[in-house]
């Protein structure tokens, strides 16, 4: 199954996603969808960013890809992508 690498930006706690062409991006739509072999390599590579104190707690999560639409399999990742559920007038959900 396809996966995406995610973490939190250390300074502000914002959810970020890995894109090998752009680095860490804030939008799930900009995240790089990784095949099984590349996903593990990307996760190992994230250790460099952790040591630089750019991000914390990187991990992979599974996604479904239907055409150009990418959907996280677990609800937790859908919530993280949309932003906090307590204030729909601020942050990612306001846009």
Backbone as a ProteinNet text record, in pm:
[ID]
protein_1_A
[PRIMARY]
XXXXXXXXXXXXXXXXXXXXXXXXXXXXXXXXXXXXXXXXXXXXXXXXXXXXXXXXXXXXXXXXXXXXXXXXXXXXXXXXXXXXXXXXXXXXXXX
[TERTIARY]
84.1	0	88.4	41.8	114.6	114.7	220.5	233.3	282.1	263	312.6	390	499.4	580.7	532.2	506	459.5	542	535.6	602.6	537	593.4	550.9	670.5	648.5	754.6	780.3	904.1	938.5	903.9	935.9	917.9	772.5	682	542.6	443.8	488.9	401.7	313.3	326.2	244	269.6	164.4	177	242.8	342.9	409.8	421	439.7	449.6	574	631	754.4	726.3	804.7	806.2	952.7	1008.3	1152.1	1196.3	1106.4	1141.5	1133.1	1045.2	1020.6	1062.9	1091.9	1120.7	990.8	985.1	865.4	760.5	639.8	529.4	414.1	328.8	220.8	90.1	75.7	-50.4	-38.4	-138.1	-141.2	-139.4	-201.7	-204.8	-66.4	26.8	163.3	257.2	206.9	290.1	323.7	438	479.8	423.9	355.5	305.3	418.8	452.5	569.4	529.4	596.3	578	650.4	621.7	671.7	822.6	903.9	1049	1099.8	1043.5	1085.8	1038.3	927.7	873.3	969.2	1021.5	1115	1242.5	1290.9	1411	1385.1	1267.9	1232.8	1224.3	1167.6	1158	1297.2	1387.2	1524.9	1591.6	1564.7	1620.8	1568.6	1450.9	1391.9	1473	1552.8	1636.4	1729.4	1773.2	1859	1785.5	1658.6	1579.3	1549.4	1535.3	1515.4	1641.5	1757.4	1883.5	1910.4	1857.9	1870.6	1766.1	1677.3	1568	1469.9	1448.5	1348.9	1211	1209.6	1084.2	1101.4	987.7	987.5	887.7	911.3	819.6	777	870.5	830.1	778.9	679.6	628	554.8	529.6	459	313.4	224.7	86.4	35.9	-58.8	-111.4	-216.4	-215.6	-313.4	-371.2	-492.4	-554.3	-539	-502.7	-487.8	-589.2	-681.1	-781.1	-768.2	-706.6	-679.2	-579.9	-619.5	-531	-566.4	-666.6	-709.4	-638.3	-579.7	-510.2	-588.5	-626.2	-703.8	-635.7	-608.9	-553.3	-649.9	-595.9	-677.4	-738.2	-660.7	-708.4	-764.2	-868.2	-933.6	-837.3	-745.8	-647.8	-573.3	-532.6	-456.6	-544.8	-671.5	-764	-781.7	-791.8	-805	-677.7	-560.4	-433.7	-420.1	-466.4	-457.2	-549.9	-665.1	-763.8	-737.2	-660.7	-633.1	-722.3	-706.8	-783.8	-934	-1003.6	-1148.4	-1226.9	-1159.5	-1230.7	-1256.2	-1183.4	-1200.7	-1201.4	-1315.9	-1325.4	-1309.2	-1306	-1290.4	-1144.5	-1052.9	-908.4	-829.8	-710.7	-619.4	-661.3	-625.9	-648.7	-795.8	-883.2	-1024.5	-1092.5	-1036.1	-1095.8	-1074.5	-968.7	-937.5	-1020.9
-118.7	0	124.7	229.9	356.6	423.7	499.9	567	710	789.6	927.3	941	1015.7	1044.3	1174.9	1172.8	1291.5	1311.8	1433	1468.7	1597.1	1654.3	1785.9	1879	2000	2101	2138.8	2127.9	2143	2281.1	2387.4	2522	2559.8	2513.4	2556.3	2441.9	2318	2203.2	2171.2	2244.4	2224.2	2087.2	2021.6	1894.6	1922.7	1842.2	1855.2	1718.8	1721.9	1601.2	1610.8	1495.1	1493.4	1494.9	1576.3	1580	1592.5	1492.4	1492.5	1609.3	1666.9	1781.5	1914	1921.2	2047.3	2047	1930.2	1920.4	1901	1954.1	1940.8	2041.6	1995.2	2080	2070.5	2171.2	2176.2	2114.7	2093	2042.4	1896.4	1818.4	1678.3	1665.6	1759.8	1753.4	1772.9	1833.3	1851.7	1738.7	1646.7	1536.7	1439.8	1376.3	1274.6	1139	1073.2	939	841.6	760.8	674	527.7	459	314.2	248.2	122.9	52.8	65.7	39.3	46.9	187.1	285	424.4	481.7	431	481.9	457.6	338.3	306.7	389.1	410	492	636.8	688.3	825.6	839.5	738.6	742.5	743.4	663.3	662.5	797.6	857.6	988.1	1099.8	1081	1182.7	1201.7	1102.6	1113.7	1234.6	1267.5	1386.1	1513.5	1523.5	1641.8	1648.6	1531.7	1526.8	1575.2	1530	1570.9	1720.5	1780.3	1925	2003.9	1931.5	1991	2070.7	2019.6	2079.4	2017.3	1883.7	1810.9	1711.3	1665.3	1560.8	1452	1334.3	1220.5	1184.4	1168.8	1128.8	985	961.3	825.8	818.1	696.1	670.5	636.6	675	630.7	592.3	500.1	447.1	539.4	543.4	622.3	539.6	575	519.2	622.7	577.9	667.2	627.1	719.1	698.3	811.5	783.2	887.2	986.2	1111.5	1213.2	1242	1171.4	1194.8	1099.5	1157.8	1080.8	1095.3	982	983	896.2	951.4	869.6	757.3	641.2	526.4	548	599.8	616.6	756.9	762.7	889.8	986	934.9	1019.7	1108	1050	1126.2	1223.4	1190.6	1285.3	1407.9	1385.9	1496.6	1580.6	1516.3	1590.1	1675.2	1623.5	1697.4	1817.8	1806.7	1914.9	2019.6	1985	2078.9	2052.5	2131.2	2109.3	2107.9	2022.2	2010.2	2104.3	2176.6	2262.1	2403.1	2445.7	2580.8	2575.9	2560.9	2553.2	2690.4	2796.3	2930	2972.6	2888.4	2920.3	2809.3	2840.3	2739.7	2679.8	2555.1	2487.4	2476.5	2459.6	2441.7	2571.6	2684.4	2812.5	2841.5	2784.1	2809.6	2729.2
0	0	0	-60.3	-65.6	70.6	96.6	226.1	207.4	312	318.8	448.5	441.9	560	621.7	750.5	821.8	947.7	1000.2	1125.4	1174.3	1278.4	1325.3	1321.6	1270.7	1270.3	1415.5	1458.7	1599.9	1655.4	1584.1	1639.3	1663.9	1578.3	1590.6	1609.5	1594.9	1612.9	1494.1	1385.1	1265.9	1204.6	1158.1	1086.6	951.7	916.7	787.5	721.4	589.8	508.8	421.8	387.4	309.8	160.4	89.9	-55.6	-94.5	-161.6	-189.4	-277.1	-355.7	-439.9	-364.4	-262.6	-192.4	-46.6	8.9	151.7	228.6	349.1	432.4	388.3	359.3	313.2	412.4	414.2	512.7	465.9	336.6	282.6	240.9	276	236.1	83.9	14.7	-132	-193.8	-119.6	-168.8	-126.7	-44.9	5.4	-106.8	-93.6	-189.9	-146	-235.7	-209.8	-240.4	-141.8	-151	-164.6	-257.1	-269.1	-152.6	-129.5	-11.2	10.8	-87.2	-71.3	-44.4	-111.6	-94	38.6	89.7	215.4	330.6	341.7	450.2	438.7	317	296.2	337.1	304.8	342.2	494.2	559.8	705.9	768.9	718.3	769	744.6	628.5	596	684.3	740.9	828.6	955.8	991	1111.2	1103	982.7	964.3	1006.3	969.2	1002.9	1152	1213.5	1357.9	1428.3	1382	1445.2	1427.6	1319.5	1296.8	1376	1443.6	1521.3	1435.8	1315.2	1225.2	1249.9	1265.5	1287.5	1401.4	1451.7	1554.8	1515.9	1568.5	1558.4	1415.9	1322.8	1187.7	1185.2	1103.4	1084	950.6	906.8	781.3	810.9	720.3	730	591.6	590.6	464.9	404.8	270.7	196.8	82.9	43.1	-76.6	-187	-304.2	-418.3	-523.9	-553.1	-657.4	-757.5	-870.3	-968.5	-911	-900.7	-842.3	-696.2	-643.1	-505.6	-408.8	-303.8	-200.6	-70.9	-11.3	112.1	217	334.4	442.2	479.5	509.4	547.3	685.5	779.1	917.1	940.7	1020.9	1053.2	1122.4	1201.4	1271.1	1171.7	1060.8	961.8	884.3	868.4	804.8	893.1	1024.9	1119.4	1119.8	1124.7	1125	998.9	885	758.8	756	822.2	821.4	928.3	1028.8	1136.9	1257.2	1362	1485.3	1458.8	1529	1510.3	1599.5	1687.3	1782.2	1729.4	1626.5	1571.9	1420.1	1361.9	1215.3	1148.6	1228.2	1173	1164.3	1212.2	1211	1142.7	1103.5	1051.7	919.2	897.7	770.5	735	834.2	805.4	762.7	798.1	760.2	612.3	554.9	413.4	327.8
[MASK]
+++++++++++++++++++++++++++++++++++++++++++++++++++++++++++++++++++++++++++++++++++++++++++++++

